[in-house]
Amino acid sequence: MRAQLDGLAAVLRDCVEGGAGVGYMRPFTHEQARRVYDTYAEEVEQGRRILLAAFSAGTLVGTVQVVFAPHPNQPHRADIARMAVHRSARRQGVAQLLMERAETEARAAGRTLLVLDTVTGSDAERLYARLGWTRVGVIPGYALDPDGRLSDTTVFWKAVAG
Ligand SMILES: CC(C)(COP(=O)(O)OP(=O)(O)OC[C@H]1O[C@@H](n2cnc3c(N)ncnc32)[C@H](O)[C@@H]1OP(=O)(O)O)[C@@H](O)C(=O)NCCC(=O)NCCS
């Protein structure tokens, strides 16, 4: 995964620059984005999360993560996090492929209850609803968008037991 840090950083930076609410504020540099994935790499190596990436003609265009719930009373649960597709590769089914694979990997790891949250009204919210995730509800004013405006968050869950 460490060999892909620049590609992962480029996708995350592109999403933040495009105004997506994925945890970071503008301006957001390539180096900052690289440090984010450097931290994740450690947890991937420790088996605490799975990171998936999608490639088009050799270029990394999308990524998502399965983050295992750390507590002993939730050995069956994981969060889906950091779904991100470069603006140049959107609307071709990359996110759907990534999510389908994330669900398969989660199930294989025994993580059969999945949870995620996303900006209310975003493209991502539509994607998750389309892929069979159940909406729990909306938390108003949950986070800032990259320009500092408050945005609402929608929480979803999905059971992936085979
Ligand atoms: C949300 C996000 C991940 C979706 O990525 P994507 O790869 O464009 O997603 P998909 O291609 O699977 O689906 C997007 C749309 O394209 C459509 N689509 C998929 N394949 C298509 C094709 N071959 N031709 C035409 N349309 C297509 C889908 O039906 C979907 O339609 P909708 O807008 O009506 O929902 C992307 O917009 C993104 O990275 N946003 C910024 C980051 C973000 O918000 N991440 C979520 C954090 S929780």
The ligand as a Gaussian input file, in Angstrom:
#p B3LYP/6-31G(d) Opt

LIG

0 1
 C      -19.785000       9.654000      -4.079000
 C      -18.736000       9.144000      -5.042000
 C      -17.768000       8.234000      -4.293000
 C      -19.414000       8.381000      -6.203000
 O      -18.405000       7.873000      -7.066000
 P      -18.728000       7.367000      -8.558000
 O      -17.625000       6.455000      -8.946000
 O      -19.048000       8.503000      -9.417000
 O      -20.069000       6.491000      -8.288000
 P      -20.832000       5.580000      -9.343000
 O      -20.262000       5.789000     -10.702000
 O      -20.870000       4.195000      -8.809000
 O      -22.286000       6.177000      -9.262000
 C      -22.498000       7.573000      -9.494000
 C      -23.609000       7.803000     -10.515000
 O      -23.157000       7.435000     -11.820000
 C      -24.105000       6.552000     -12.421000
 N      -23.343000       5.646000     -13.297000
 C      -22.591000       4.579000     -12.931000
 N      -22.054000       3.991000     -14.036000
 C      -22.464000       4.717000     -15.098000
 C      -22.229000       4.616000     -16.486000
 N      -21.456000       3.652000     -16.998000
 N      -22.791000       5.533000     -17.296000
 C      -23.581000       6.509000     -16.782000
 N      -23.834000       6.666000     -15.451000
 C      -23.283000       5.779000     -14.629000
 C      -24.744000       5.858000     -11.238000
 O      -25.990000       5.314000     -11.562000
 C      -24.864000       6.999000     -10.256000
 O      -26.011000       7.762000     -10.587000
 P      -26.742000       8.803000      -9.576000
 O      -25.966000      10.080000      -9.662000
 O      -28.100000       8.913000     -10.112000
 O      -26.672000       8.226000      -8.207000
 C      -17.947000      10.341000      -5.684000
 O      -18.874000      11.264000      -6.188000
 C      -16.998000      11.034000      -4.726000
 O      -15.852000      10.614000      -4.552000
 N      -17.469000      12.128000      -4.097000
 C      -16.617000      12.911000      -3.211000
 C      -16.196000      12.157000      -1.990000
 C      -17.358000      11.694000      -1.152000
 O      -18.344000      12.389000      -0.961000
 N      -17.210000      10.479000      -0.618000
 C      -18.186000       9.871000       0.233000
 C      -17.722000       9.922000       1.632000
 S      -18.882000       9.140000       2.721000

